[in-house]
Amino acid sequence: MAHPTRYKYITRLDDVLSGEPIIEGTRTPVRAVVETWRLGTSPEEIPQDLPHLTLAQVFAALAYYSDHQEEINEYIEHNRIPADRVGTASSGEELAQRFRDGSASSSEDM
């Protein structure tokens, strides 16, 4: 079931991300736009990183965040990978080393 918001491009769907605010017509959560923006990407550049979004959708997500910071920050924190788990499966450098060593194809490494 859809739960529209008063923001033109922002909605909630019970069956998408458990009702977390998303960009209408996508499965992209508002938090994804906010996190991209927090990394220093300007709103005008975000559609380059997320090409299925329009600039209007990006600004709607940021407007929603401006009015619901606590809610979106909770979603961001809830979905954060704990620091002690980052890179534990295989970091980029570990994978590169495995490919250089020829061991990346071993099924027990994956």
Backbone torsions as a table, in degrees:
resi	resn	phi	psi	omega
1	MET	NA	136.0	179.7
2	ALA	-85.5	141.9	175.9
3	HIS	-125.9	91.9	-178.5
4	PRO	-64.4	154.6	174.9
5	THR	-111.2	178.5	178.0
6	ARG	-83.8	6.6	177.8
7	TYR	-100.1	127.3	-171.0
8	LYS	-50.1	-42.8	-173.9
9	TYR	-106.3	7.8	-175.9
10	ILE	-112.0	132.8	178.9
11	THR	-144.5	175.9	174.0
12	ARG	-131.5	136.5	175.3
13	LEU	-124.7	129.3	-178.0
14	ASP	-54.8	-35.5	-174.7
15	ASP	-95.8	9.8	175.9
16	VAL	-122.9	115.0	179.1
17	LEU	52.3	36.3	176.8
18	SER	54.2	34.3	176.2
19	GLY	87.3	8.5	176.7
20	GLU	-63.6	144.9	179.5
21	PRO	-60.4	129.2	-179.1
22	ILE	-129.3	166.2	173.3
23	ILE	-76.8	124.8	-177.5
24	GLU	-54.1	135.5	179.6
25	GLY	83.6	2.3	179.2
26	THR	-134.7	179.1	170.9
27	ARG	-109.5	16.3	-177.1
28	THR	-82.0	118.4	179.4
29	PRO	-75.7	152.3	175.2
30	VAL	-53.8	-38.2	-178.2
31	ARG	-59.1	-31.0	179.5
32	ALA	-65.0	-40.6	177.3
33	VAL	-66.6	-45.3	-178.8
34	VAL	-61.6	-44.7	-179.2
35	GLU	-65.3	-37.8	176.6
36	THR	-63.7	-43.2	178.8
37	TRP	-64.5	-41.7	179.2
38	ARG	-63.5	-26.3	178.1
39	LEU	-76.4	-1.1	176.1
40	GLY	103.8	4.0	177.5
41	THR	-79.6	128.8	179.8
42	SER	-70.4	154.0	178.5
43	PRO	-53.7	-37.3	-178.8
44	GLU	-66.9	-24.9	-179.9
45	GLU	-89.7	-18.1	-175.6
46	ILE	-58.8	-39.8	177.1
47	PRO	-62.2	-17.7	173.8
48	GLN	-72.0	-36.7	177.6
49	ASP	-79.9	-33.4	-179.9
50	LEU	-124.4	75.1	-169.0
51	PRO	-65.4	-12.0	176.9
52	HIS	-81.1	-4.5	179.1
53	LEU	-103.0	147.5	173.1
54	THR	-94.1	164.6	177.2
55	LEU	-61.8	-37.5	178.1
56	ALA	-61.2	-40.2	178.2
57	GLN	-65.9	-38.6	178.1
58	VAL	-61.9	-48.0	179.7
59	PHE	-64.7	-35.1	177.0
60	ALA	-64.0	-41.1	178.9
61	ALA	-64.1	-42.3	179.4
62	LEU	-68.9	-34.7	175.8
63	ALA	-65.7	-42.2	177.6
64	TYR	-60.7	-45.1	178.6
65	TYR	-60.2	-42.9	-179.3
66	SER	-56.3	-37.5	-178.5
67	ASP	-90.1	-13.0	-175.6
68	HIS	-136.0	44.4	-174.7
69	GLN	-58.4	-44.9	-177.8
70	GLU	-60.7	-44.8	180.0
71	GLU	-61.1	-50.1	-177.2
72	ILE	-68.0	-38.7	176.9
73	ASN	-60.8	-35.1	176.5
74	GLU	-65.8	-41.3	176.6
75	TYR	-63.3	-41.0	179.0
76	ILE	-62.0	-47.8	-178.9
77	GLU	-64.7	-41.9	-179.6
78	HIS	-62.0	-32.0	-177.0
79	ASN	-97.9	3.0	179.9
80	ARG	-71.8	139.3	174.9
81	ILE	-81.8	124.3	-179.9
82	PRO	-57.4	142.5	-176.7
83	ALA	-55.6	-34.8	-178.9
84	ASP	-74.6	-7.9	178.2
85	ARG	-104.8	-14.9	-179.8
86	VAL	-66.2	125.2	177.3
87	GLY	78.9	4.5	-177.1
88	THR	-75.3	-30.5	179.2
89	ALA	-73.0	-59.5	175.8
90	SER	-168.2	118.7	175.9
91	SER	-78.5	167.3	178.3
92	GLY	-58.4	-41.0	179.5
93	GLU	-67.5	-39.2	177.9
94	GLU	-62.7	-42.5	177.7
95	LEU	-63.5	-43.3	179.0
96	ALA	-60.7	-42.3	179.2
97	GLN	-64.4	-40.3	178.0
98	ARG	-61.5	-41.5	178.3
99	PHE	-65.8	-40.5	178.3
100	ARG	-63.4	-37.1	-178.8
101	ASP	-82.8	-11.0	-178.8
102	GLY	80.1	13.7	-177.7
103	SER	-101.4	4.1	-176.6
104	ALA	-70.4	-20.7	-177.5
105	SER	-84.5	-6.2	179.1
106	SER	-68.0	126.4	-176.9
107	SER	-66.9	-27.1	179.4
108	GLU	-73.9	-16.6	175.9
109	ASP	-81.0	-19.8	-174.1
110	MET	-91.5	NA	NA
